[in-house]
Amino acid sequence: MKITEILKPSAILLKQDITSKEQVLDTMLNCLEKTGLLAKPDEARKAVLEREKIMSTGIGKGFALPHGKTNHINETVGAFLTLKHPIDFNSLDQEPVSIVFMLIGRENTVGTHLRLLSRISRLMNSDSFRENILQADTPEQIIEFFTKEEEDL
């Protein structure tokens, strides 16, 4: 499964003026709820927040990948957000975060979930990719960047 199959322009939020990790998670979950991609938003919220309690999903290099699994969704969904100003996300490298990709999958699709997490992490490991993402002005540009980079994987 490709990232662009789960990431819709309506779930991409750019240059958000948010100041906390909690606000980021709430904003992204609310966005997914408004798009109608979550059958039971409270269950998805619970899954993401429970996973975040285990260990921060601040991967490093200014990127975070909050995720969770629940059977209260019809299919794997993603949301994407960039920030105007980096925030503390308790990242493994202690660096503030500017780019966040949220992934919510069904509990019975562990393999797909792990492959998507790996694919997203590999893309975000590229300095030039992250720079392009931060310069994007429209959700369509974000989709284009992911489409192009996934072709090269």
DAPEQUI-V774222 format. One record per residue. RES is the residue in one letter. OMEGA is omega in degrees with one decimal (999 if undefined). NEAR is the number of other ideal C-beta (glycine too) atoms within 8 Angstrom. Layout:
RES,OMEGA,NEAR / RES,OMEGA,NEAR
This chain:
M,180.0,7 / K,178.4,7 / I,-177.2,12 / T,175.3,9 / E,-177.7,6 / I,-176.8,13 / L,-179.0,13 / K,178.3,9 / P,-179.4,8 / S,179.6,7 / A,178.1,14 / I,-179.0,13 / L,-174.6,11 / L,173.2,11 / K,-179.5,6 / Q,178.8,11 / D,-175.5,7 / I,-172.6,10 / T,-179.7,6 / S,177.0,7 / K,-179.4,11 / E,177.9,6 / Q,178.8,9 / V,-178.2,17 / L,178.9,13 / D,-179.2,8 / T,-178.6,12 / M,178.4,14 / L,177.1,15 / N,177.7,8 / C,178.7,12 / L,178.4,16 / E,-178.4,11 / K,179.5,6 / T,179.8,9 / G,-176.9,5 / L,179.8,9 / L,179.0,13 / A,178.7,5 / K,-176.0,9 / P,-178.9,9 / D,178.8,6 / E,177.1,9 / A,178.2,17 / R,-179.9,9 / K,-179.1,10 / A,-179.0,12 / V,-177.9,15 / L,176.7,10 / E,178.6,9 / R,-179.1,11 / E,178.2,11 / K,-178.5,5 / I,-179.3,5 / M,-180.0,4 / S,177.1,9 / T,170.8,11 / G,-171.7,12 / I,-176.5,11 / G,-179.7,9 / K,177.3,10 / G,-175.0,10 / F,174.4,14 / A,-176.9,15 / L,177.2,14 / P,-177.3,13 / H,177.2,13 / G,178.8,13 / K,177.2,11 / T,176.6,13 / N,-179.7,6 / H,172.4,8 / I,-179.6,15 / N,-178.7,3 / E,177.8,6 / T,-179.7,14 / V,178.1,12 / G,172.9,14 / A,-175.8,14 / F,-177.1,12 / L,169.0,16 / T,-176.1,13 / L,174.3,15 / K,-177.6,5 / H,179.9,7 / P,178.9,8 / I,175.5,12 / D,180.0,7 / F,-174.7,13 / N,-176.3,6 / S,-179.9,14 / L,179.7,7 / D,179.4,7 / Q,179.1,4 / E,176.6,9 / P,-173.6,9 / V,175.7,17 / S,-175.8,10 / I,-179.0,14 / V,174.5,15 / F,178.2,13 / M,-179.4,16 / L,176.5,15 / I,-178.5,16 / G,176.6,14 / R,-177.9,10 / E,-177.6,8 / N,178.4,5 / T,-175.8,10 / V,-179.1,9 / G,178.4,6 / T,-179.7,10 / H,-179.2,13 / L,178.6,8 / R,178.2,9 / L,177.2,15 / L,179.6,11 / S,-179.3,8 / R,179.7,12 / I,-179.8,12 / S,178.6,10 / R,179.4,8 / L,-176.5,13 / M,177.0,14 / N,-179.0,6 / S,179.2,8 / D,-176.9,6 / S,177.8,6 / F,179.1,11 / R,178.3,13 / E,177.8,8 / N,179.9,9 / I,-177.2,11 / L,178.8,9 / Q,-175.5,6 / A,179.5,11 / D,-177.7,5 / T,175.0,7 / P,-180.0,9 / E,176.8,7 / Q,178.3,9 / I,178.1,15 / I,178.3,12 / E,-179.8,8 / F,179.4,12 / F,179.8,12 / T,-178.7,9 / K,-177.6,8 / E,179.2,11 / E,177.2,12 / E,-177.0,6 / D,-179.7,5 / L,999,7
